[in-house]
Amino acid sequence: YTQAEVEPHYLGWERLVHPEDLARILEALKTHFDGKTPFYEVEHRLRTKDGRWKWILARGQVVERDEDGRPLRATGTHLDISERKQMEDALAAREREFRTLAENSPDTIARYDTNGRTVYVNPTLEKTMGHPAAEMLGTTPFDERRIDAFREYQEKIAGVLTTGIEAEMDFVMPDRGEGLRN
């Protein structure tokens, strides 16, 4: 839009906001205008001149109020975050795909963060180990009591975490009193 095409009042802006986002934005603005927050910040979609929707990060604050505390003037920015939102959507789709595959895999699968702490185990690993996921999450596999080839396993995991290159290893793990598992 050119400056002349933008309606210079609140209702003009409101007409450009995606209908599904409007109530959320209005609530954030009301909360700020009522003096409950020092500024407002909200992500929403805004219609472009050609009819497409762009994701916007809107930030602003009241800079002048009347003697009764009512807003007289506000300032703010709109930042185009469409590309970031597309990446977030793509990442979420990949995460859903991973979860679907991992949850239904007959193989044992675990994910670790960069510190080697367990952030995910699939149901097959829970069943194999005889431990619920909750007991394994947040723990590290670098525990000598958990596997027979502790040093080799520790080196493999450390290598994967530093290089990002996958590795495989066969080892024996004790379970909950039922013996050893491969």
N, C-alpha and C positions, 0 to 999 in steps of 0.2 A: 504494500500500500504506500502511496505517497502521503505526505503530511496532510494534504488537503482532503484525502479520501478517508482519513481516520476521524471518526466522530469524536469531538473533544469533550465527551462526557462519559460517565460511568456506564450508561445503558448501551452506548455504542460498543464498548469493550465487551460487555456482558453478552451481546449478540454473537460475538466471535468465539466464545468459549464453548467447548464441547458440552452438550447437554448432560452427559454422565458425570462431568467434573464440576459442574457449576455449584451444586449444593456444598461440596467440600471446600471449594474456594471461598464461597460466601461465608461459610462458618469460620474459616481462618481469618478472613478480613474482619468479621464481626468481633471475634475474640480480640484481635489487635486494636480495632477502633474503640472497643470498650476499655482499653487500657490494660488488658490482662497479659499481654505479651509485649516485649520491647520492639518487635518487628514481626512481619509475617513472611513466611516462606512456604510455597506450595508448588508442586509439579502438576501441570495440567496440559490439555491439548487446546490449541488455538487454530482456528481456520485461517488459511492463507488466502490471498486474493484469488488464486486459481482453484480454490475449493479443497485443497489438501489439508490434512491435519498435521501440525508440527507440535512436538512436545516442547513445553516451555517450563523453565524454572523461574517463577515469579518471586521476587523479593522486594520488600519495601517497608516503609515506616511513616507514621504520621510525624510531620515536622512542625506543625502549628495547630494549636487547639484554641477554642474560644474560652472565655472565663468560666463556662460550665463544663469544660473538658471535652466538648464535641470537636471532632476533627474538622479542621478548616482546609488544611493542605497536607498532601502526602507526596512522597517521592519513592521511586522504585525502579527496578530493572526487569527486563524479560530476557532470559538467556535461552537460546535454542539448544535443547539437549536431545534432539531427535536421534542423532547418531548414537549417543550413549544409551538411550532407551532401546534402540534396535539391538545393540550389543547385549544389553541385559536380557532382552527377550530370547536372543539366540543362546545365551548361556543357560537360561532357565530351561529351554527346550533340550539342550544337551544334558543337563542334570536330570530331567525327567527320563530321557532315553537311557542314561546310565542306570538310574534307579530301576527302571523296568527290566533291563537286562540283568543287573546284579541280583535283584530280588528273586528272579526266576531261574538263575543259573544253578546247575548242579555242582559247579565248582565253588570252592571257598574263596571269598573276596573280602579284602580289607583295604581301607584307605587310611593313610597317615598324613598328618600335617608336616610342615618342614622341621618340626622338632621331634618327629618320630612318634607323636601321640596318635592313638587310634581315633579316627573321626567317623568311621563307618565300618560296620561288619554286616555281611548279608546273612539271611536266615540259614543258609547251608553251613556257614562258619559257626554260627550259634549252635546248630545241631551237632556238628562235628566236635566242637570243643566241650559241649555240655554246659556252656555258660551263657546266660542271657547277654544280649548286646550291651545293656546298661552297665554290666560289670567290666566289660572290655573297653568301652568308650573312655577316652581320656588317659588310658594307660599306654605304656610303651611296650613293644614286643621285645625290648632289650632286657629280658628277664631270664636269668639262667635257669630258673625253675620251669619255664614254659616249654623249652625245646632242648633237644639233645645236642645239636650243633650250634650252640649259642654264639660262639665267636664268629663262625662263618656267616651265620644269619645276620649278626650285628654288622659285619662288614658289607654284606650285600645291601641291606637296608640303607646304611649310611651312604653307600655309593649311589643308590637310586635317588636319595634325597639331595645329594650334591650335584649329580650330573643330569638327572632327569631321564636317564636311560634305564629302561625296564630290565629286570633280572628275574630269573627263576631259580628255585631251589627246592629240593625234596628234603624233608626232615620229619622226625617223629615228635609228637606233642603229647604230653600227658593230658588226660581228661579228668572228669570228676570221679575218680575212683573206679573207672571201668577199664583201666589199662592204658595202653599207648595207642595212638592213632597216627597213621601216615597221611 
